[in-house]
Amino acid sequence: MTAIPKNEAIERLAKAVEKASSDDLLQIYTELHPAHPLPDVTGTKAEHLAKELAAYIRAGIEPEEVVDLWNVVFPADRYVYYDEEDDVLRQRESRLKYAEQ
């Protein structure tokens, strides 16, 4: 099981957002601000939005937002959750299999 300190997870998210495509930026923005959807963003608007979103993330988002955003930014990383006790983001390597009842 992988453990990523919350601050490191936030920085990884911010760096990925800075490099995100226009389409991905719209998804990221919608995840962070669902009540205020944006129209299509391209060119210099996309660059500006990427910088704004990265700054917003670095300013401190809640642990639940880190998990939700992680699933948008890194969709291949599955089974991620926040461990409050250790203040880390945890990722299980594979889905747990439960015994049939």
Backbone as numpy.savetxt, mean C-alpha at the origin, in Angstrom:
# Nx Ny Nz CAx CAy CAz Cx Cy Cz
7.69 -16.79 7.75 6.83 -15.61 7.75 7.73 -14.37 7.75
7.50 -13.50 6.81 8.28 -12.28 6.68 7.70 -11.19 7.58
8.58 -10.45 8.25 8.15 -9.32 9.09 8.86 -8.06 8.60
8.07 -7.03 8.33 8.60 -5.75 7.86 8.18 -4.69 8.87
9.15 -4.00 9.48 8.77 -2.91 10.41 7.86 -1.91 9.71
6.91 -1.37 10.46 5.91 -0.47 9.87 6.57 0.69 9.12
7.58 1.31 9.70 8.23 2.44 9.04 8.88 2.04 7.72
9.47 0.86 7.68 10.07 0.36 6.44 8.99 0.06 5.40
7.87 -0.51 5.84 6.75 -0.78 4.93 6.22 0.51 4.33
6.12 1.55 5.14 5.65 2.84 4.65 6.61 3.39 3.61
7.90 3.29 3.87 8.89 3.80 2.91 8.86 3.00 1.60
8.70 1.67 1.70 8.59 0.86 0.48 7.38 1.26 -0.35
6.26 1.50 0.35 5.06 1.94 -0.35 5.28 3.28 -1.04
5.88 4.22 -0.32 6.10 5.55 -0.89 7.01 5.48 -2.12
8.06 4.70 -2.06 8.98 4.57 -3.21 8.27 3.93 -4.40
7.45 2.93 -4.13 6.71 2.27 -5.22 5.70 3.23 -5.84
5.07 4.05 -5.02 4.09 5.03 -5.52 4.79 6.06 -6.41
5.98 6.47 -6.04 6.73 7.44 -6.84 7.02 6.92 -8.25
7.10 5.60 -8.40 7.41 4.99 -9.69 6.19 4.41 -10.39
5.03 4.57 -9.81 3.80 3.94 -10.33 3.33 4.57 -11.64
2.64 3.76 -12.42 2.05 4.25 -13.67 0.82 5.10 -13.36
0.34 5.81 -14.36 -0.86 6.65 -14.19 -2.05 5.84 -13.72
-2.26 4.67 -14.33 -3.39 3.82 -13.94 -3.26 3.36 -12.49
-2.04 2.98 -12.11 -1.83 2.54 -10.74 -2.02 3.68 -9.75
-1.59 4.87 -10.14 -1.78 6.03 -9.26 -3.25 6.30 -8.98
-4.09 6.11 -9.99 -5.53 6.29 -9.77 -6.06 5.27 -8.77
-5.61 4.03 -8.88 -6.04 2.99 -7.93 -5.55 3.31 -6.52
-4.31 3.76 -6.42 -3.73 4.09 -5.12 -4.48 5.27 -4.50
-4.73 6.29 -5.30 -5.46 7.46 -4.80 -6.85 7.05 -4.32
-7.52 6.24 -5.10 -8.87 5.78 -4.73 -8.84 4.97 -3.44
-7.81 4.18 -3.24 -7.69 3.40 -2.01 -7.52 4.33 -0.81
-6.75 5.39 -0.97 -6.51 6.32 0.14 -7.63 7.33 0.34
-8.31 7.69 -0.75 -9.36 8.71 -0.69 -10.60 8.24 -1.45
-11.29 7.23 -0.95 -12.41 6.65 -1.70 -13.57 7.61 -1.94
-13.73 8.61 -1.10 -14.86 9.54 -1.25 -14.59 10.63 -2.29
-13.36 10.71 -2.77 -12.99 11.78 -3.71 -12.28 11.20 -4.93
-12.99 10.50 -5.80 -12.32 9.91 -6.97 -11.78 10.98 -7.92
-10.71 10.62 -8.61 -10.08 11.53 -9.57 -10.44 11.14 -10.99
-10.47 12.11 -11.90 -10.58 11.76 -13.32 -9.23 11.20 -13.78
-9.12 10.90 -15.02 -7.89 10.36 -15.58 -6.72 11.31 -15.33
-5.55 10.75 -14.99 -4.36 11.54 -14.71 -3.24 11.08 -15.63
-2.63 12.04 -16.33 -1.53 11.70 -17.22 -0.45 12.78 -17.16
0.71 12.48 -17.73 1.79 13.45 -17.88 2.28 14.05 -16.58
2.42 15.37 -16.59 2.94 16.07 -15.41 1.98 15.99 -14.23
0.69 15.84 -14.51 -0.28 15.66 -13.42 0.01 14.36 -12.67
0.37 13.32 -13.41 0.69 12.03 -12.79 1.94 12.15 -11.93
2.95 12.84 -12.42 4.17 13.04 -11.64 3.88 13.80 -10.35
3.08 14.83 -10.46 2.70 15.63 -9.29 1.90 14.78 -8.30
0.95 14.01 -8.81 0.13 13.15 -7.95 1.01 12.12 -7.25
1.97 11.54 -7.96 2.86 10.54 -7.36 3.62 11.15 -6.19
4.12 12.36 -6.37 4.85 13.03 -5.29 3.93 13.34 -4.11
2.74 13.80 -4.39 1.76 14.10 -3.32 1.40 12.85 -2.53
1.12 11.77 -3.24 0.74 10.52 -2.58 1.88 9.97 -1.74
3.10 10.02 -2.28 4.26 9.53 -1.54 4.45 10.36 -0.26
4.30 11.67 -0.35 4.43 12.53 0.83 3.33 12.22 1.84
2.12 12.00 1.35 1.00 11.66 2.22 1.28 10.35 2.98
1.79 9.37 2.26 2.11 8.08 2.88 3.21 8.23 3.91
4.26 8.96 3.56 5.39 9.16 4.48 4.99 9.96 5.72
3.98 10.82 5.59 3.54 11.62 6.73 2.92 10.75 7.81
2.59 9.53 7.46 2.07 8.61 8.46 0.65 8.18 8.18
0.51 6.99 7.69 -0.82 6.42 7.49 -1.04 5.36 8.55
-2.27 5.08 8.83 -2.64 4.11 9.86 -2.23 2.70 9.42
-1.97 1.81 10.37 -1.58 0.44 10.02 -2.56 -0.26 9.09
-3.86 -0.02 9.30 -4.86 -0.65 8.44 -4.72 -0.14 7.01
-4.38 1.15 6.86 -4.18 1.71 5.53 -2.93 1.13 4.88
-1.91 0.85 5.69 -0.69 0.24 5.16 -1.02 -1.11 4.54
-1.79 -1.91 5.25 -2.17 -3.24 4.75 -3.02 -3.12 3.49
-4.03 -2.27 3.53 -4.90 -2.11 2.37 -4.13 -1.61 1.16
-3.27 -0.65 1.37 -2.49 -0.09 0.27 -1.45 -1.08 -0.23
-0.88 -1.87 0.68 0.10 -2.89 0.30 -0.52 -3.84 -0.73
-1.77 -4.22 -0.49 -2.44 -5.14 -1.41 -2.69 -4.51 -2.77
-2.78 -3.20 -2.86 -2.96 -2.50 -4.13 -1.62 -2.34 -4.84
-0.61 -1.90 -4.10 0.70 -1.61 -4.69 1.48 -2.88 -5.01
1.38 -3.87 -4.17 2.10 -5.13 -4.35 1.10 -6.29 -4.39
0.32 -6.41 -5.47 -0.73 -7.43 -5.51 -0.21 -8.87 -5.45
1.03 -9.09 -5.81 1.58 -10.44 -5.76 1.87 -10.88 -4.32
2.03 -9.92 -3.41 2.27 -10.24 -2.00 0.93 -10.50 -1.34
0.66 -11.74 -1.09 -0.64 -12.10 -0.52 -0.53 -12.39 0.96
-1.65 -12.40 1.61 -1.75 -12.79 3.01 -0.92 -11.89 3.92
-1.10 -10.59 3.76 -0.40 -9.59 4.56 -1.33 -9.10 5.66
-0.78 -8.93 6.84 -1.56 -8.38 7.95 -0.65 -7.61 8.89
-1.23 -6.77 9.70 -0.47 -5.94 10.64 -0.46 -6.60 12.01
0.72 -6.74 12.57 0.90 -7.31 13.90 1.09 -6.15 14.88
0.04 -5.83 15.62 0.08 -4.69 16.55 1.10 -4.88 17.66
1.24 -6.09 18.12 2.15 -6.36 19.24 3.60 -6.02 18.90
4.03 -6.39 17.69 5.41 -6.14 17.28 5.56 -4.92 16.37
4.45 -4.27 16.01 4.44 -3.09 15.14 5.13 -3.39 13.81
4.75 -4.52 13.21 5.32 -4.93 11.93 4.21 -5.40 11.00
4.53 -5.37 9.73 3.67 -5.94 8.70 4.15 -7.36 8.49
3.27 -8.31 8.57 3.66 -9.71 8.40 3.06 -10.26 7.12
3.82 -11.14 6.52 3.38 -11.78 5.29 3.61 -13.28 5.42
2.53 -14.02 5.31 2.66 -15.47 5.30 3.14 -15.89 3.92
3.99 -16.86 3.88 4.53 -17.34 2.60 3.46 -18.05 1.77
2.58 -18.73 2.42 1.50 -19.41 1.70 0.26 -19.41 2.57
-0.85 -19.66 1.94 -2.13 -19.67 2.64 -2.17 -20.85 3.61
-2.65 -20.59 4.80 -2.78 -21.66 5.78 -3.91 -22.59 5.37
-3.69 -23.86 5.55 -4.72 -24.83 5.24 -5.34 -25.30 6.55
-6.63 -25.21 6.59 -7.33 -25.62 7.79 -7.92 -27.00 7.60
-7.92 -27.75 8.66 -8.50 -29.10 8.61 -10.00 -28.99 8.39
-10.50 -29.89 7.60 -11.96 -29.90 7.37 -12.64 -30.34 8.66
-13.79 -29.76 8.88 -14.50 -30.09 10.11 -15.60 -31.08 9.83
